[in-house]
Amino acid sequence: MEVEAKVIREGYLVKKGTVFNSWKAIWVVLLEDGIEFYSKKADSSPKGVIPLMGSLVTSPCLDYSKRMFVFKFHTVKNQDHYLQATHLEERDAWVKDIKRAIQCIEGGQKFARKSTRKSIKLPADIHLGALYLSMKDPETGVKELKLQKEKKIFNHCFSGTSVIDWLLSTNIVRNRREGTLLAAALVCDGYIQPAEDKAKAAAEQIAENCFIDDGDAYYYFADSGFFSEGNSSDDDDVLKEEFRGVVVKQGCLLKQGHRRKNWKVRKFVLRDDPAYLHYYDPAAGDQDEPLGSIHLRSCVVTAADDLPDGRKSEVKGNLFEIITADEVHYLIQAATREELTEWIKAIKNVANTGK
């Protein structure tokens, strides 16, 4: 009797087409022995399967400079598959599990996650993902500020000098040279991004020189609420107000359209103070402009057992509805019950505390 392979991880990712260069959001399932791709989560059979044996994973993948959080899966048949996550932690979680699954199957072992407890105090054994989370800590990490340069304002960013100062103050590095090399690794891996021209010019250099210890070079965290603004009109300032909030949660969900009532995968970004939920086309290379925004102040969010109007649909389960103060209804589906609970809790917290 054939034993069904264990599901290690599943969720929405954006995948580059193998024939055409188009990118499309799909449902991906990582098993102990392979990766399955589905056009939709509700599909009963995959449109493609890739075996893990003999495969290699490259992350970060810099083959597509305008796309963040991409990793490459190279098969034993010399085929490359490019996958994109919605945010940094999601990409790292997928890559870690895929690499571990490959190690297990090639070693003849059952899949088991290794402990994530790693020290970041020793420069010789730095874990960039853990370091990044420490840097982002709102209490003890690198402070995100509003900085001005040449009549342009950079929000939620920090200087190159402040990064090195923080690394020294936490005893992660012994001197500024070590700090610059470590910060360069964070830039190369996509954890921090250049915010203005000076930092961007440095980022184009070879790896060890892609970061500069300079108080006039600005950077930002990859998953922050960073944006810049120049001499804009009052209307533009009002428009940008909704993007000033700190990113609380993000990820891909299914959203029902208002007109055609069809369902599409959208990347959602939840921001606090002010309280907004923006949604984007996850396959688009430019993520600066959202497809829409939901003002969450005074909204009502509830779980929905089925479609509110009773219509039949292949999209069932894990539904929730947001009703804004203007009585606009948004119907959204999470991938799992756990994810449903997390999103409802996060939205309620933002709606109750945000403006």
C-alpha positions in Angstrom: 0.0 0.0 0.0 1.4 3.3 -1.1 1.8 5.9 1.7 0.7 9.4 0.9 3.5 12.0 1.1 3.2 14.4 4.1 2.3 18.0 3.4 5.1 20.2 4.9 3.9 23.6 3.8 1.3 25.1 1.4 0.2 28.5 0.3 0.0 31.1 -2.4 3.2 32.0 -4.3 3.8 33.8 -7.6 5.5 31.7 -10.2 7.2 32.6 -13.5 5.8 30.7 -16.5 8.1 28.1 -17.9 7.1 28.9 -21.5 6.1 32.6 -21.3 7.7 35.2 -19.1 4.4 36.0 -17.3 4.1 35.7 -13.5 1.0 34.3 -12.0 -0.2 33.6 -8.4 -0.7 29.8 -7.9 -1.3 27.4 -5.0 1.9 25.6 -4.0 2.2 22.4 -1.9 5.5 21.3 -0.6 5.5 17.5 0.1 8.3 15.3 1.6 9.3 14.3 -1.9 8.3 17.0 -4.3 6.5 20.3 -5.0 3.0 20.5 -6.5 1.6 23.5 -8.4 -2.1 24.1 -8.7 -3.9 26.8 -10.7 -6.4 27.2 -7.8 -6.5 25.9 -4.3 -9.8 24.2 -5.0 -8.3 22.1 -7.9 -8.2 18.4 -7.2 -5.1 17.6 -9.3 -1.9 19.6 -9.8 -0.9 21.2 -13.0 2.8 20.3 -12.3 5.0 18.3 -10.0 8.7 18.8 -9.3 10.7 16.1 -7.5 13.0 17.3 -4.7 15.7 14.7 -5.2 18.8 16.3 -6.7 17.3 19.8 -6.7 19.0 23.0 -5.5 17.4 26.2 -4.1 18.9 29.7 -4.6 17.8 32.5 -2.2 17.9 35.4 -2.6 17.6 35.2 -6.4 18.7 38.4 -8.0 17.9 37.4 -11.6 14.9 39.8 -11.5 16.0 43.0 -9.9 12.5 44.6 -9.9 11.0 41.7 -8.0 11.6 41.2 -4.3 11.5 38.0 -2.3 12.2 35.7 -5.3 13.9 32.3 -4.9 15.0 29.9 -7.6 14.4 26.1 -7.7 16.8 24.2 -10.0 15.8 20.6 -10.8 18.0 17.6 -11.5 16.7 17.9 -15.1 18.4 21.3 -15.4 15.2 23.3 -15.3 14.8 26.6 -13.4 11.6 27.5 -11.6 11.3 31.0 -10.2 9.0 31.6 -7.2 8.1 34.8 -5.4 6.8 35.3 -1.9 4.8 38.2 -0.6 7.3 39.2 2.1 10.7 38.3 3.5 9.8 36.0 6.4 7.5 34.0 4.1 10.3 33.6 1.5 12.7 32.4 4.2 10.3 30.0 5.6 9.6 28.3 2.2 13.3 28.2 1.4 14.2 26.7 4.8 11.6 24.0 4.6 12.5 23.1 0.9 16.2 22.8 1.7 15.5 20.7 4.8 13.1 18.5 2.8 15.9 18.0 0.1 18.4 17.1 2.8 16.0 14.6 4.4 15.0 12.8 1.2 18.6 12.6 0.0 19.7 11.3 3.4 16.9 8.8 3.6 15.3 10.5 6.6 11.8 11.5 7.5 11.2 15.3 7.4 11.7 17.1 10.6 12.4 20.8 11.1 15.7 21.7 12.8 15.6 24.0 15.8 15.6 27.7 14.8 17.5 28.7 18.0 20.7 30.2 16.7 23.0 32.7 18.3 23.6 35.9 16.5 26.3 37.2 19.0 29.3 35.6 17.2 30.3 37.3 14.0 31.5 34.0 12.6 28.1 32.5 12.8 25.6 35.2 11.9 22.1 34.2 10.9 20.8 37.0 8.7 17.1 36.2 9.2 17.4 36.4 13.0 19.6 39.5 12.8 17.0 41.2 10.6 14.2 40.5 13.1 16.4 41.9 15.9 17.1 45.0 13.9 13.3 45.5 13.3 12.4 45.3 17.0 10.5 48.5 17.7 12.0 48.8 21.2 15.6 47.7 20.8 16.3 47.7 17.1 17.3 50.3 14.6 14.9 53.2 14.8 12.8 54.1 11.8 12.7 57.8 11.3 11.4 60.5 9.0 14.5 62.0 7.3 14.8 64.9 4.9 17.3 65.4 2.1 17.2 67.9 -0.7 13.6 68.9 0.0 12.5 65.3 -0.2 11.2 63.4 2.8 12.0 59.7 3.5 9.6 58.0 5.9 10.3 54.9 7.9 14.0 54.8 7.1 17.4 55.1 8.7 20.9 56.1 7.8 23.8 53.8 7.0 25.7 55.1 10.0 22.8 54.3 12.3 23.0 50.6 11.2 26.7 50.3 12.0 26.2 52.2 15.3 23.5 49.7 16.3 25.6 46.6 15.3 28.4 48.0 17.5 26.2 48.9 20.4 24.8 45.3 20.5 28.3 43.8 20.3 27.4 41.9 17.1 30.5 43.3 15.4 33.9 44.4 16.8 34.5 47.4 14.5 32.9 49.5 11.7 34.6 47.5 9.0 33.0 44.3 10.2 29.7 46.1 10.5 29.9 47.4 6.9 30.5 43.9 5.6 27.6 42.5 7.6 25.3 45.3 6.5 26.4 44.6 2.9 25.2 41.0 3.3 21.9 42.3 4.5 21.6 44.4 1.4 22.6 41.6 -0.9 20.1 39.3 0.6 17.3 41.8 0.3 16.7 42.4 4.1 17.4 46.1 3.8 16.9 48.3 0.8 18.4 51.5 -0.4 16.0 54.5 -0.1 17.7 57.3 -2.1 20.3 57.9 -4.8 23.4 57.7 -2.7 22.5 54.3 -1.2 21.1 53.1 -4.5 24.4 53.9 -6.3 26.3 51.9 -3.7 23.9 49.0 -4.0 25.0 48.6 -7.7 28.6 47.9 -6.6 30.2 44.5 -5.8 28.9 42.7 -2.8 31.3 44.0 -0.1 30.9 47.6 -1.3 27.1 47.6 -1.7 26.5 49.3 1.6 28.0 52.6 2.9 28.6 53.7 6.4 27.3 57.2 5.8 24.8 59.4 7.7 23.7 60.8 4.3 22.8 57.4 2.8 19.3 56.2 3.7 18.0 52.6 3.9 14.7 50.9 4.9 13.6 47.5 6.0 12.2 45.4 3.2 8.8 44.9 4.9 8.4 48.3 6.3 6.0 51.1 5.5 8.7 53.1 3.7 7.7 55.8 1.2 9.2 59.1 0.1 7.6 62.3 -0.8 8.7 65.6 -2.4 7.0 69.0 -2.7 3.5 67.6 -3.2 0.1 69.2 -3.0 -2.2 69.0 -0.1 -4.3 66.4 -2.0 -1.2 64.2 -2.5 -0.4 64.4 1.2 -3.9 63.2 2.1 -3.5 60.4 -0.4 -0.2 59.3 1.1 -1.6 59.5 4.7 -3.0 56.0 4.4 0.5 54.6 3.7 2.1 56.1 6.7 1.1 53.3 9.0 3.4 50.5 10.2 2.9 47.1 8.4 1.2 44.8 10.9 0.5 41.7 8.7 0.7 40.8 5.0 0.1 37.8 2.8 -2.0 36.4 -0.1 -5.7 35.8 0.3 -8.6 35.2 -2.1 -10.8 38.2 -2.7 -14.2 38.3 -4.3 -14.7 41.1 -6.9 -17.5 43.6 -6.4 -18.8 43.6 -9.9 -18.2 40.2 -11.5 -18.2 38.3 -8.2 -15.2 36.3 -9.4 -12.4 35.3 -7.0 -8.7 36.3 -7.5 -5.6 36.0 -5.4 -4.5 39.3 -3.9 -1.6 40.4 -1.7 -3.0 42.1 1.3 -1.0 44.5 3.5 -2.5 45.6 6.9 -1.2 48.9 8.2 -1.8 50.5 11.6 -2.1 54.2 12.5 -3.9 55.0 10.2 -5.8 51.7 9.9 -5.8 50.5 6.3 -5.9 47.2 4.4 -4.4 47.6 0.9 -4.6 44.9 -1.7 -2.3 44.4 -4.7 -1.9 42.1 -7.7 0.8 39.7 -6.4 2.0 39.0 -9.9 2.7 42.6 -10.7 6.4 43.6 -10.8 5.6 47.1 -9.4 4.0 46.9 -5.9 3.9 50.7 -5.3 0.3 51.2 -6.4 -2.4 49.1 -4.8 -5.5 47.9 -6.6 -7.6 49.2 -3.8 -7.7 50.2 -0.1 -10.0 49.5 2.8 -10.3 52.1 5.5 -10.7 50.0 8.7 -11.7 52.6 11.2 -15.1 51.6 12.7 -15.3 48.6 10.4 -16.9 45.3 11.3 -15.1 42.1 10.5 -16.7 38.6 11.0 -16.2 35.0 10.0 -18.6 33.8 7.3 -19.6 30.2 7.1 -20.7 30.5 3.5 -21.4 33.2 0.9 -23.7 35.8 2.4 -26.1 35.8 -0.4 -26.4 32.0 -0.5 -25.0 31.6 -4.0 -23.1 28.4 -4.9 -19.4 28.7 -5.4 -16.3 26.5 -5.5 -14.8 28.9 -2.9 -15.9 27.6 0.4 -14.7 27.7 4.0 -12.4 30.0 5.9 -14.3 33.1 4.7 -14.5 36.4 6.4 -16.3 39.7 5.6 -15.3 43.2 6.2 -18.0 45.9 6.3 -16.6 49.4 6.3 -18.1 52.5 8.0 -19.5 53.4 4.6 -21.2 50.0 4.4 -19.0 48.6 1.6 -18.7 44.8 1.9 -15.5 42.9 1.2 -15.6 39.1 1.1 -12.2 37.3 1.6 -11.0 33.7 2.0 -8.0 32.6 4.1 -6.2 29.4 3.2 -6.6 27.8 6.6 -8.8 28.1 9.7 -5.7 29.3 11.7 -4.9 32.0 9.1 -8.6 33.1 9.2 -8.4 33.6 13.0 -5.1 35.5 12.7 -6.3 37.9 10.1 -9.6 38.6 11.9 -7.7 39.2 15.2 -5.2 41.5 13.5 -7.8 43.5 11.6 -10.0 43.9 14.7 -6.9 45.2 16.7 -6.0 47.7 14.0 -9.6 48.8 13.6 -10.1 49.4 17.3 -6.9 51.3 17.9 -6.1 52.9 14.6 -7.5 56.2 13.3 
